[in-house]
Amino acid sequence: MAYSKLKSAVAVLSICAAGAAYADKSDGTLSVAFTKELENVDSYFNSSREGVVLQRAVWDGLVYRDPVTSEYKGNLATAWEWIDDVTLEFKLREGVTFHNGEAFNADDVVFTVNFVADAENGVKTQRNVSWMKSAEKIDDYTVRINLKAPFPAAIEFLSGPVSMYPNEYYAEVGPKGMGLNPVGTGPYKVAEVIPGQRFVLEKNAGYHDSPKGQPSIERVDIRTIPDINTQIAELFNGTLDLIWQTPADQAEKLAQMDQFTVANESTMRIGYLTLDAAGRTGEDNPFTNLKVRQAVAHAINREALVSALLKGKSQVISTACFPSQFGCDQAVKSYDYDPEKAKALLAEAGYEDGFTTEFYAYRNRDYAEAISSYLNAVGIKTDFKMLKYSALRELRTAKGTPVSFQTWGSYSINDTSAITSQFFKLGALDDARDPELRDWLDVADSSTNPDTRKEFYSKALNKIADNAYWVPMFSYNTNYVYGNDISYTPTPDEVLRFTTMTWN
């Protein structure tokens, strides 16, 4: 295999292992690193995992899903019921205040829902909110959310990416102001924001009786540190207490050292290749040809990637969703590693001598380079381009890319609509543009019959696999590394929960 395993961290470890000076925890500050720059702290105007982490710390939703039991519990709502297939009524929790002192009531829910559901307001991930039509106030602590069509995953979405905002404040400052000075009802208040660089959270001492739990850590200082070796060095010298998304090789080395806890947990994030089947980058691009797309699928040894690079609790994925998600049928066409078959398919497609293509990625350079090397080996010569997430997303939105290595964590929503319907319903990031898929997914997304939902998700997932519109690669795991003075048990939804961390 033609790839590197990022060995430089070993040198960092050997240098730092000689001695480590740990910061005094008397001020109660937990120092954390983010690898990726966050576009905007406003949870509706970013789509990164770091944004999800801050969203869950700073804001609350109406409902909370327990990450261990998957049980739905009331958060800003105390009870809810379906009035009919397109109407949900919520009884709201009384006595809750936002961080700026505004009282929480039905006006905030109505304002938030009506704002985010309006496509003209530009919520980054429309799929998270586009199923809502409007909200209406029944009384100060009763509200109804009206759906555009039946959407049985509504409670799942309301327990995840749909946070409630203060109506008066948000009407005044908008997304830009919320990004610079966030205000929620969550367990942590935002004390400082330096966009893209630093976020300081402080314990909300008046946090309501939420199933998220009461925060114990007084202060969380989050800095953006893109280089993993720098993160590890700071972990050793005590200026960082916790890092996450640590590559397997470095995590294995750190696990050998007594002063650190290394925890590995599975996630709902999957890695996959997008292929320009629709010809967005030009109708003559090779990926409009089914045989070329199938050749790509056969060219990559996914088992070897998982074994050598991801390790931990990762697994090979063949479907365009995560296995635990409702409706994620696993009985679809899978492409075994067969480079000779890949070459034969390319020859049948008229590319016996191969071709050159741009290949894009935004994270996990080592994974992307390994995938690129497999493509090179069968004659698909890659012009590798590593971009920031926001830049690559905008490029894909504007005009597409021939082939790109992408990941999606579904906002930790355990429903196939959170991923397959996000990318295969003719939206800006849909590289297949298959109307039949859209129609099937519309049925699956809106039917109130679970068996019908499964049937139509299965039809869609099988067509995606048969046509190699995507080449699913693997599920991710996350390595969390932290000092032994911290107690923390990660959950499989890839959300750092500061409320469940304590000092030992």
C-alpha positions in Angstrom: 0.0 0.0 0.0 1.3 3.4 -1.0 0.6 5.6 2.0 2.3 7.1 5.0 1.2 6.5 8.6 2.0 9.8 10.1 5.0 8.7 12.2 6.1 12.2 13.3 4.1 12.1 16.5 6.3 9.3 17.8 9.2 11.8 17.9 7.0 14.3 19.7 6.1 11.6 22.3 9.7 10.6 22.9 10.7 14.2 23.4 7.8 15.0 25.7 7.9 11.8 27.7 10.9 12.9 29.6 8.8 15.1 31.7 5.4 16.7 31.9 4.3 19.8 33.8 0.5 19.8 34.4 -1.6 22.9 34.8 -3.2 23.7 38.2 -6.8 22.7 38.1 -7.7 24.9 41.0 -9.5 27.4 38.7 -11.6 24.5 37.3 -10.7 25.2 33.6 -10.7 22.3 31.2 -8.5 23.0 28.2 -9.6 21.3 24.9 -8.4 21.3 21.3 -10.5 21.4 18.1 -8.6 20.4 15.0 -11.0 22.0 12.5 -11.8 25.7 12.3 -15.5 26.4 13.1 -17.2 28.5 10.4 -19.8 30.1 12.7 -20.8 29.3 16.3 -24.5 29.9 15.4 -25.6 26.2 15.3 -27.8 26.8 12.3 -25.0 28.3 10.2 -22.4 25.6 10.4 -22.4 21.9 9.6 -19.3 20.7 11.4 -18.9 18.2 14.2 -17.3 21.0 16.3 -20.4 23.0 15.8 -22.6 20.1 17.1 -20.4 19.9 20.2 -20.9 23.6 20.9 -24.6 23.4 20.0 -25.3 20.7 22.6 -23.3 22.7 25.3 -24.8 26.2 24.7 -28.3 25.5 23.5 -31.2 23.1 24.3 -33.8 21.5 22.2 -37.4 20.7 23.1 -36.5 17.0 23.4 -33.4 15.1 24.5 -32.4 11.6 23.3 -30.4 9.6 25.8 -27.2 8.6 24.0 -27.0 5.3 25.8 -30.6 4.1 25.9 -32.0 6.1 22.9 -35.0 7.1 25.1 -36.6 10.4 24.3 -36.9 12.7 27.3 -38.4 16.2 27.8 -35.9 19.0 27.8 -37.3 22.5 27.1 -40.6 20.6 26.6 -42.1 18.5 29.4 -44.6 16.6 27.2 -45.6 16.3 23.5 -48.2 14.6 21.4 -49.2 14.2 17.8 -52.4 16.0 17.1 -52.5 14.6 13.6 -49.9 13.4 11.0 -48.6 16.9 10.5 -49.1 18.6 13.8 -47.0 18.2 17.0 -48.1 19.9 20.3 -45.6 20.6 23.1 -46.0 21.6 26.7 -43.0 23.8 27.6 -41.0 23.8 30.7 -41.6 26.9 32.9 -39.0 28.8 34.8 -36.2 28.5 32.2 -34.2 31.6 31.3 -31.7 32.2 28.6 -28.1 33.2 29.4 -29.0 36.9 28.9 -31.9 36.8 31.3 -34.7 36.5 28.8 -37.5 34.1 30.0 -38.1 31.1 27.8 -41.7 30.6 26.5 -43.7 29.8 23.5 -42.7 33.0 21.7 -39.1 31.7 21.5 -40.2 28.4 19.9 -42.5 30.1 17.4 -39.8 32.6 16.4 -37.1 30.0 16.1 -39.1 27.5 14.1 -40.5 30.2 11.8 -37.1 31.6 11.2 -35.2 28.4 10.5 -38.0 26.9 8.4 -37.9 29.8 6.0 -35.4 28.8 3.3 -34.7 32.4 2.5 -32.9 32.7 5.9 -30.2 30.4 4.7 -29.8 27.7 7.4 -26.7 25.8 6.3 -28.1 22.3 6.4 -31.6 22.7 5.1 -32.5 19.1 5.6 -32.5 19.6 9.4 -35.3 22.2 9.3 -37.0 22.0 5.9 -39.6 19.5 7.1 -41.1 22.2 9.4 -43.7 24.5 8.0 -44.4 26.9 10.9 -45.1 27.1 14.6 -48.0 28.6 16.4 -48.5 29.7 20.0 -51.5 28.2 21.9 -50.6 29.9 25.2 -47.4 31.0 26.9 -46.3 27.4 27.5 -48.0 25.5 24.8 -46.9 25.5 21.2 -47.7 23.6 18.0 -45.2 22.8 15.2 -46.8 22.3 11.8 -45.1 20.0 9.4 -45.1 20.4 5.6 -45.9 16.7 5.2 -45.9 13.7 7.5 -42.4 13.3 8.9 -42.1 10.4 11.4 -38.5 11.3 12.2 -39.6 14.7 13.6 -38.9 13.9 17.3 -35.5 12.5 16.4 -34.6 15.8 14.6 -36.0 17.9 17.4 -33.8 16.0 19.9 -30.7 16.9 17.8 -30.0 19.8 15.6 -33.1 21.9 16.3 -32.2 24.3 19.1 -34.4 27.0 20.6 -33.2 30.6 20.4 -34.3 33.7 22.4 -36.7 35.6 20.1 -35.9 39.1 21.2 -32.2 38.8 21.1 -32.0 36.9 17.8 -34.4 39.3 16.1 -31.9 42.0 17.1 -28.5 40.5 16.3 -29.3 37.7 13.7 -26.9 34.9 12.8 -23.8 37.1 12.8 -24.5 38.5 16.2 -25.3 35.0 17.6 -22.1 33.7 16.2 -20.1 36.4 18.0 -22.0 36.4 21.2 -24.1 33.2 21.5 -27.0 33.0 23.9 -28.9 29.8 24.7 -30.4 28.0 27.7 -27.8 25.3 27.8 -25.5 24.0 30.6 -22.7 26.3 29.5 -22.7 30.1 28.7 -20.2 31.5 26.1 -17.8 33.8 27.8 -15.5 34.6 24.8 -15.4 34.0 21.1 -12.4 34.6 18.8 -13.9 33.4 15.5 -12.1 30.3 14.3 -9.6 30.4 17.1 -11.0 30.2 20.6 -14.2 29.6 22.5 -14.5 29.9 26.2 -17.5 28.3 28.0 -18.6 28.9 31.6 -20.9 26.8 33.7 -24.5 28.0 33.8 -25.1 27.9 37.5 -28.8 28.4 36.9 -29.3 25.6 34.5 -32.7 24.0 34.6 -33.5 20.4 35.6 -32.4 19.0 32.2 -31.7 15.3 31.2 -28.4 16.6 30.0 -27.3 16.8 33.6 -25.8 19.6 35.6 -22.3 20.7 34.6 -19.5 20.0 37.0 -16.6 21.5 35.1 -16.6 25.3 35.8 -14.9 26.5 32.6 -14.0 25.0 29.2 -11.3 26.7 27.1 -11.5 25.4 23.5 -8.7 26.4 21.1 -8.4 25.6 17.4 -5.1 23.7 16.9 -5.0 22.1 13.4 -1.8 20.2 13.9 -2.1 17.0 15.8 1.6 16.9 16.9 1.1 20.4 18.4 -1.9 19.1 20.3 0.1 16.1 21.6 2.9 18.4 22.7 0.5 20.6 24.6 -1.1 17.6 26.2 2.3 16.7 27.6 3.2 20.2 28.9 -0.2 20.6 30.5 -1.7 23.4 28.4 -4.2 21.0 27.0 -6.3 18.5 29.1 -8.2 16.7 26.4 -7.9 16.1 22.7 -10.1 14.0 20.4 -10.3 12.6 16.9 -6.7 11.5 17.5 -5.3 9.3 14.7 -4.9 5.6 15.7 -1.1 5.5 15.5 -0.7 8.4 17.9 -3.5 7.1 20.2 -1.7 3.8 20.5 1.5 5.5 21.6 -0.3 7.7 24.1 -2.1 4.7 25.5 1.2 3.2 26.6 1.8 6.2 28.9 0.5 6.0 32.5 -0.5 9.7 32.7 -3.2 9.5 30.0 -6.5 7.8 29.4 -7.2 6.8 25.8 -10.8 5.9 25.1 -11.9 4.6 21.7 -15.6 4.8 20.8 -17.6 4.1 17.6 -19.4 6.9 15.8 -22.2 7.3 13.3 -19.9 9.1 10.9 -19.1 7.3 7.7 -16.5 8.1 5.0 -17.4 7.8 1.4 -16.4 8.9 -2.1 -18.7 11.2 -4.1 -18.6 10.6 -7.9 -19.9 13.1 -10.4 -22.4 10.8 -12.0 -24.7 13.7 -13.0 -21.9 15.4 -15.0 -22.0 18.6 -13.0 -18.3 19.2 -13.8 -18.9 18.5 -17.5 -20.8 15.8 -19.3 -17.6 14.3 -20.7 -16.2 13.6 -17.2 -15.4 9.8 -16.8 -17.6 9.4 -13.7 -20.8 9.7 -15.7 -20.0 6.2 -16.9 -21.3 3.4 -14.7 -18.4 1.1 -15.4 -15.9 3.8 -14.3 -17.8 4.3 -11.0 -17.8 0.5 -10.5 -14.1 0.4 -11.2 -13.5 3.0 -8.5 -15.5 0.8 -6.1 -13.4 -2.3 -6.9 -10.1 -0.4 -6.8 -10.1 0.3 -3.1 -9.2 -2.2 -0.3 -11.6 -0.9 2.4 -10.7 -3.8 4.8 -7.0 -2.8 4.6 -7.8 0.8 5.3 -9.8 0.0 8.4 -7.2 -2.5 9.6 -4.2 -0.3 9.0 -5.4 3.2 9.5 -8.7 3.6 11.4 -8.5 0.6 13.7 -10.6 0.7 16.9 -14.3 0.2 16.4 -14.5 1.2 12.7 -16.1 -1.2 10.2 -16.4 -1.5 6.4 -19.6 0.2 5.1 -21.4 -0.7 1.9 -24.5 1.4 2.3 -25.1 5.1 1.9 -26.0 5.4 5.6 -24.9 4.1 9.0 -26.1 0.6 10.0 -27.9 1.6 13.2 -30.0 4.2 11.4 -33.7 3.4 10.9 -34.2 2.1 7.4 -30.5 1.5 6.6 -30.7 -1.7 4.7 -27.5 -3.7 4.7 -28.4 -6.1 1.9 -27.1 -4.1 -1.0 -24.5 -4.7 -3.7 -21.0 -4.6 -2.2 -17.8 -4.2 -4.2 -14.9 -6.5 -3.3 -11.4 -5.3 -3.6 -10.4 -6.5 -7.1 -7.9 -4.2 -8.9 -7.8 -6.4 -12.0 -11.6 -6.2 -12.4 -11.3 -2.4 -11.9 -8.8 -2.2 -14.8 -11.1 -4.4 -17.0 -14.1 -2.2 -16.3 -12.0 0.9 -17.1 -11.0 -0.7 -20.4 -14.7 -1.6 -21.2 -15.6 2.1 -20.5 -12.9 3.2 -23.1 -10.2 4.1 -20.6 -7.8 1.3 -21.1 -4.9 3.7 -20.5 -6.7 5.3 -17.6 -7.3 9.0 -17.1 -6.4 11.9 -14.8 -8.9 13.5 -12.5 -9.0 16.1 -9.7 -9.5 14.4 -6.3 -10.6 16.5 -3.3 -10.6 16.0 0.4 -10.9 18.1 3.5 -9.9 15.9 6.4 -7.8 12.8 7.2 -5.1 13.4 4.7 -3.6 10.0 5.3 -6.9 8.2 4.6 -7.4 10.3 1.4 -3.9 9.7 0.2 -4.3 6.0 0.7 -7.5 6.0 -1.3 -5.8 8.1 -4.0 -2.9 5.6 -4.2 -5.4 2.8 -4.8 -7.0 4.8 -7.7 -3.5 5.5 -9.1 -2.7 1.8 -9.1 -5.5 1.0 -11.5 -4.9 3.9 -13.8 -7.0 6.6 -12.4 -4.3 9.3 -11.9 -5.3 11.8 -9.2 -4.5 15.4 -8.9 -4.9 15.6 -5.1 -6.3 18.7 -3.6 -6.7 19.2 0.2 -9.1 22.1 1.1 -10.7 23.4 4.2 -14.1 22.0 4.9 -16.0 25.2 4.2 -14.1 25.8 0.9 -14.7 22.3 -0.4 -18.4 22.4 0.6 -18.8 25.7 -1.3 -17.1 24.3 -4.3 -19.3 21.2 -4.3 -22.4 23.4 -3.8 -21.5 25.7 -6.7 -20.3 23.3 -9.4 -19.5 19.9 -8.0 -16.2 18.0 -8.0 -15.2 15.0 -10.1 -14.4 12.8 -7.1 -14.0 13.7 -3.4 -13.5 12.0 -0.1 -16.3 13.1 2.2 -17.6 12.2 5.7 -21.0 12.7 7.3 -22.0 12.2 10.9 -25.7 12.7 10.4 -25.8 15.2 13.3 -26.0 12.0 15.4 -29.6 11.5 14.1 -30.4 7.8 14.1 -32.5 7.8 11.0 -31.6 7.2 7.3 -33.3 10.5 6.4 -30.4 12.3 8.1 -27.9 11.2 5.5 -29.4 9.5 2.4 -32.1 12.0 2.0 -29.6 14.8 2.7 -27.6 13.9 -0.4 -29.9 12.2 -2.9 -33.0 14.5 -3.2 -31.6 16.8 -6.0 -30.1 19.3 -3.5 -26.9 21.3 -4.1 -24.7 18.5 -2.9 -26.4 15.7 -4.9 -24.0 14.4 -7.5 -26.4 11.7 -8.8 -29.4 13.9 -9.6 -31.7 10.9 -9.9 -35.4 11.9 -9.8 -36.5 8.3 -9.0 -34.3 8.3 -5.9 -35.8 11.6 -4.8 -39.4 10.2 -5.2 -38.6 7.0 -3.3 -36.9 9.0 -0.5 -39.9 11.4 -0.3 -42.1 8.3 0.4 -39.7 6.9 3.0 -39.3 10.2 4.7 -43.0 11.0 5.0 -44.8 7.7 5.5 -46.2 7.0 8.9 -46.0 3.2 8.3 -42.5 1.9 9.4 -42.6 -1.0 6.9 -43.3 1.4 4.0 -40.4 3.6 5.2 -38.1 0.6 5.3 -39.2 -0.6 1.8 -38.6 2.7 0.1 -35.3 3.4 1.9 -34.2 -0.1 0.8 -35.2 0.6 -2.9 -33.2 3.8 -2.8 -30.1 2.3 -1.1 -30.0 -0.6 -3.5 -30.2 1.8 -6.5 -27.4 3.9 -5.1 -25.2 0.8 -4.6 -26.1 -0.7 -8.0 -25.2 2.5 -9.7 -22.2 3.3 -7.5 -23.4 6.8 -7.1 -21.4 6.8 -3.9 -18.6 4.5 -2.8 -19.1 4.0 0.9 -15.8 3.3 2.7 -16.0 2.8 6.4 -17.5 4.0 9.7 -15.3 6.1 11.9 -14.3 5.7 15.5 -13.0 8.5 17.7 -10.0 8.3 20.0 -10.3 10.6 23.1 -7.1 11.3 25.0 -7.2 13.0 28.4 -5.3 13.2 31.6 -6.0 10.8 34.4 -7.4 13.7 36.5 -10.4 13.7 34.3 -13.3 11.3 34.4 -15.2 10.9 31.1 -17.0 8.1 29.3 -17.5 8.9 25.6 -20.7 8.0 23.8 -21.1 6.5 20.3 -22.7 9.6 18.8 -19.4 11.5 18.5 -20.6 14.4 20.8 -18.2 15.7 23.4 -20.5 16.2 26.5 -18.8 18.5 29.0 -21.7 18.0 31.4 -20.6 14.4 31.9 -17.0 15.2 32.6 -15.7 15.6 36.1 -12.3 16.1 37.8 -11.0 13.1 39.7 
